Amino acid sequence: MARKPGSRTVGEFVLFDVFYEDGSQRSNRRVPASALGGLDKDEPAKDIIAEQDAAIAEKSGVPPNKIKTIKRAGAK
């Protein structure tokens, strides 16, 4: 049987679409599935993606954008 679009995982990762305050979007950002669930559901993903953005910004020398919203890739 086919899975629901929002429940797709890649190995032990869940994919997220990230929307930034400046209007830009990044798709298929990977977050470890073990960090999700429980009472917080997908809220820890926002912190993990922000940490990833900070590391990328440090390496590239470009300041990171502020995250507006996140949603699971493929979710409506």
FITITI-884806 format. One line per field, with one value per residue: residue number from 0; residue in three letters; x, z, y negated of N, C-alpha, C, O in turn. Coordinates in Angstrom, 3 decimals. Each point is the difference from the previous one (the first is absolute). Layout:
! residues N
pos c(NUM_...)
code c(ALA_...)
nu c(X_...)
nw c(Z_...)
nv c(Y_...)
cau c(X_...)
caw c(Z_...)
cav c(Y_...)
cu c(X_...)
cw c(Z_...)
cv c(Y_...)
ou c(X_...)
ow c(Z_...)
ov c(Y_...)
//
This chain:
! residues 76
pos c(0_1_2_3_4_5_6_7_8_9_10_11_12_13_14_15_16_17_18_19_20_21_22_23_24_25_26_27_28_29_30_31_32_33_34_35_36_37_38_39_40_41_42_43_44_45_46_47_48_49_50_51_52_53_54_55_56_57_58_59_60_61_62_63_64_65_66_67_68_69_70_71_72_73_74_75)
code c(MET_ALA_ARG_LYS_PRO_GLY_SER_ARG_THR_VAL_GLY_GLU_PHE_VAL_LEU_PHE_ASP_VAL_PHE_TYR_GLU_ASP_GLY_SER_GLN_ARG_SER_ASN_ARG_ARG_VAL_PRO_ALA_SER_ALA_LEU_GLY_GLY_LEU_ASP_LYS_ASP_GLU_PRO_ALA_LYS_ASP_ILE_ILE_ALA_GLU_GLN_ASP_ALA_ALA_ILE_ALA_GLU_LYS_SER_GLY_VAL_PRO_PRO_ASN_LYS_ILE_LYS_THR_ILE_LYS_ARG_ALA_GLY_ALA_LYS)
nu c(0.829_-1.610_1.986_-0.273_-1.356_-1.748_-0.963_-0.175_0.524_1.425_-0.745_1.953_-0.466_0.114_-1.510_1.723_-2.153_1.725_-1.267_0.858_1.197_1.932_-0.947_1.869_0.868_-0.455_0.936_-1.873_-1.208_2.214_-1.732_1.660_-0.016_2.171_0.581_-0.503_-1.590_-1.231_0.759_2.166_-0.387_-1.355_-1.193_-0.109_-1.886_-1.778_-0.528_-1.297_-2.193_-1.206_-0.496_-1.799_-2.030_-0.580_-0.833_-2.173_-1.521_-0.214_-1.268_-2.220_-0.365_-1.219_-0.420_0.164_-0.835_-1.271_0.355_-0.664_0.567_-1.172_1.057_-1.541_2.032_-0.599_1.051_-1.884)
nw c(0.000_-1.117_-0.475_2.229_-1.170_1.276_-0.982_-1.673_-0.264_1.077_-0.685_0.486_-2.181_1.144_-1.548_-0.201_0.262_-1.193_1.764_-1.846_1.785_-0.441_1.277_1.186_-1.798_1.921_-1.846_0.736_1.222_-0.110_0.315_1.469_-1.179_-0.050_-1.771_-1.442_-0.302_0.344_2.044_0.027_0.373_-1.091_1.883_0.800_-1.005_1.151_1.848_-0.265_-0.375_1.868_1.116_-0.680_0.643_2.089_0.195_-0.470_1.567_1.590_-0.506_0.312_2.195_-0.366_0.087_2.083_-1.413_-0.046_1.715_-2.119_-1.926_1.404_-1.720_1.013_-0.134_-1.449_1.623_0.650)
nv c(1.182_-1.032_-0.969_-0.170_-1.313_-0.276_1.745_-1.446_2.143_-1.322_2.000_-0.969_-0.032_-1.937_0.605_-1.450_-0.625_-0.831_-0.611_-0.951_-0.725_1.059_1.593_-0.300_1.044_1.052_0.815_1.021_-1.440_0.346_1.425_-0.383_1.899_0.523_-1.259_1.622_-1.559_1.823_-0.498_0.619_2.160_-1.427_-0.045_2.085_0.676_-0.737_1.159_1.800_-0.306_-0.330_1.891_1.156_-0.775_0.629_2.079_0.282_-0.547_1.568_1.772_-0.315_0.284_1.844_-2.206_0.835_1.534_-1.857_1.409_0.387_1.006_1.317_1.028_1.246_0.901_-1.595_-1.132_1.019)
cau c(-0.829_0.732_0.011_-0.474_1.092_0.759_0.669_1.122_1.301_1.151_0.784_-0.448_-0.187_-1.263_0.275_-0.807_0.097_0.238_-0.372_0.714_-0.689_0.240_-0.791_0.670_-0.398_0.917_-0.756_0.626_1.011_-0.033_0.021_-0.065_-1.328_0.058_-0.180_-1.384_-1.021_-0.298_-0.914_0.440_-0.211_1.038_0.613_1.471_0.578_0.303_1.277_1.053_0.233_0.660_1.403_0.589_0.147_1.097_1.251_0.179_0.304_1.370_0.918_-0.127_0.202_-1.253_-0.837_-1.151_-1.344_-0.850_-1.012_-1.379_-0.748_0.459_-1.018_0.552_-0.008_-1.101_-1.238_-0.846)
caw c(0.000_-0.053_1.240_-0.073_-0.439_1.059_0.859_-0.733_0.640_-0.785_1.011_1.328_-0.052_-0.486_-0.853_0.281_-0.808_0.912_-0.556_0.727_0.097_-1.198_-1.086_-0.663_0.435_-0.220_0.048_0.345_1.051_0.744_1.457_0.521_0.463_1.437_0.713_-0.170_0.659_1.367_0.169_-0.816_-1.402_-0.933_0.471_0.066_-1.341_-0.269_0.659_-0.688_-1.286_0.303_0.256_-1.307_-0.709_0.622_-0.435_-1.418_-0.063_0.482_-1.043_-1.218_0.292_-0.247_1.198_-0.207_-0.018_1.099_-0.421_0.248_0.273_-0.597_-0.118_-0.572_-1.457_-0.539_0.770_-0.560)
cav c(-1.182_-1.272_-0.775_-1.374_-0.863_-0.640_0.963_0.563_-0.137_0.435_0.693_-0.405_-1.443_-0.532_-1.145_-1.183_-1.208_-1.116_-1.300_-1.041_-1.284_-0.812_0.558_1.120_1.331_1.108_1.249_1.278_-0.096_1.256_-0.046_1.376_0.395_0.250_-1.269_-0.425_0.793_-0.376_-1.120_-1.129_0.371_-0.448_-1.248_0.082_-0.093_-1.404_-0.283_0.759_-0.658_-1.280_0.337_0.313_-1.272_-0.741_0.628_-0.340_-1.431_-0.184_0.459_-0.795_-1.411_-0.714_0.158_0.898_-0.569_0.445_0.959_-0.420_1.221_1.250_1.040_1.232_0.035_0.775_-0.210_-1.060)
cu c(0.876_-0.092_-0.618_1.160_0.808_0.812_1.224_1.307_1.077_0.933_-0.559_-0.200_-1.399_0.335_-0.971_0.211_0.089_-0.319_0.626_-0.758_0.205_-0.751_0.650_-0.441_1.112_-0.794_0.881_1.170_-0.161_0.129_-0.081_-1.379_-0.018_-0.224_-1.453_-0.951_-0.210_-0.969_0.342_-0.233_1.164_0.734_1.534_0.673_0.402_1.346_1.162_0.333_0.685_1.484_0.721_0.253_1.165_1.355_0.295_0.410_1.431_1.005_-0.028_0.261_-1.227_-0.885_-1.219_-1.312_-0.766_-1.108_-1.379_-0.831_0.706_-1.215_0.661_-0.118_-1.121_-1.292_-0.793_-0.400)
cw c(0.000_1.348_-0.229_-0.391_1.143_0.848_-0.642_0.768_-0.949_1.005_1.369_0.076_-0.497_-0.782_0.298_-1.071_0.986_-0.730_0.882_-0.044_-1.233_-1.224_-0.719_0.619_-0.301_0.194_0.419_0.963_0.908_1.498_0.495_0.582_1.510_0.815_-0.022_0.770_1.431_0.040_-0.897_-1.488_-0.867_0.463_0.126_-1.366_-0.318_0.616_-0.706_-1.338_0.209_0.287_-1.307_-0.790_0.552_-0.433_-1.462_-0.142_0.446_-1.077_-1.229_0.225_-0.268_1.230_-0.269_-0.018_1.198_-0.558_0.386_0.392_-0.616_-0.139_-0.627_-1.502_-0.470_0.764_-0.609_1.058)
cv c(-1.248_-0.703_-1.366_-0.896_-0.599_0.947_0.632_-0.243_0.477_0.656_-0.338_-1.504_-0.334_-1.265_-1.149_-1.054_-1.158_-1.296_-1.072_-1.314_-0.875_0.538_1.166_1.322_0.986_1.286_1.159_-0.135_1.208_-0.244_1.436_0.314_0.217_-1.270_-0.463_0.895_-0.464_-1.166_-1.184_0.222_-0.480_-1.256_0.097_-0.133_-1.432_-0.384_0.697_-0.659_-1.343_0.222_0.325_-1.277_-0.813_0.567_-0.329_-1.457_-0.284_0.382_-0.898_-1.487_-0.852_0.194_0.884_-0.772_0.518_0.885_-0.522_1.212_1.196_0.918_1.217_-0.031_0.914_-0.159_-1.142_-0.978)
ou c(1.110_-0.959_-0.119_1.130_1.215_0.797_0.571_0.267_-0.251_0.724_-1.145_0.142_-0.612_0.846_-1.192_1.093_-0.773_0.465_-0.154_-0.867_-0.835_0.146_-0.630_-0.580_0.662_-0.762_1.218_1.041_-1.113_0.857_-0.823_-0.540_-1.044_-0.367_-0.344_0.367_0.501_-0.746_-0.884_0.092_1.119_0.872_0.680_1.170_1.005_0.790_1.076_1.172_0.850_0.834_1.141_1.052_0.742_0.935_1.147_0.880_0.674_1.003_1.028_0.277_0.082_-0.160_-0.567_-0.131_0.289_-0.606_-0.237_-0.605_0.828_-0.973_0.989_-1.015_-0.161_-1.036_0.574_-0.714)
ow c(0.532_0.753_-1.134_0.406_-0.167_0.821_0.545_0.430_-0.887_0.725_0.314_1.071_-0.735_0.418_0.213_-0.552_0.955_-1.116_1.222_-0.853_-0.289_-1.098_-0.859_1.085_-1.033_0.959_-0.176_-0.192_0.417_0.451_-0.496_0.789_0.632_1.172_0.683_0.447_0.403_-0.951_-0.375_-0.780_0.167_-0.719_-0.336_-0.073_-0.674_-0.628_-0.155_-0.359_-0.801_-0.412_-0.201_-0.620_-0.760_-0.265_-0.361_-0.794_-0.574_-0.191_-0.641_-0.951_0.065_0.460_-1.092_0.659_0.506_-1.026_1.144_1.072_-0.900_0.744_-0.725_-0.539_0.497_-0.462_-0.551_-0.286)
ov c(0.003_0.172_-0.465_0.270_-0.110_-0.454_0.945_-1.123_0.816_-0.682_0.324_-0.590_0.775_-0.791_0.221_-0.130_-0.075_-0.232_0.020_-0.193_-0.857_-0.537_0.616_0.035_-0.103_0.123_-0.015_0.627_0.323_-0.760_0.769_-0.775_-0.163_0.083_-0.965_1.087_-1.049_-0.230_-0.770_-0.949_0.484_-0.488_-0.970_-0.376_-0.227_-0.703_-0.577_-0.119_-0.388_-0.806_-0.417_-0.153_-0.623_-0.756_-0.265_-0.328_-0.856_-0.688_-0.215_-0.732_-1.227_1.130_-0.039_-1.031_1.084_-0.310_-0.388_0.013_-0.140_-0.113_-0.111_-0.441_1.114_0.477_-0.939_-0.962)
//
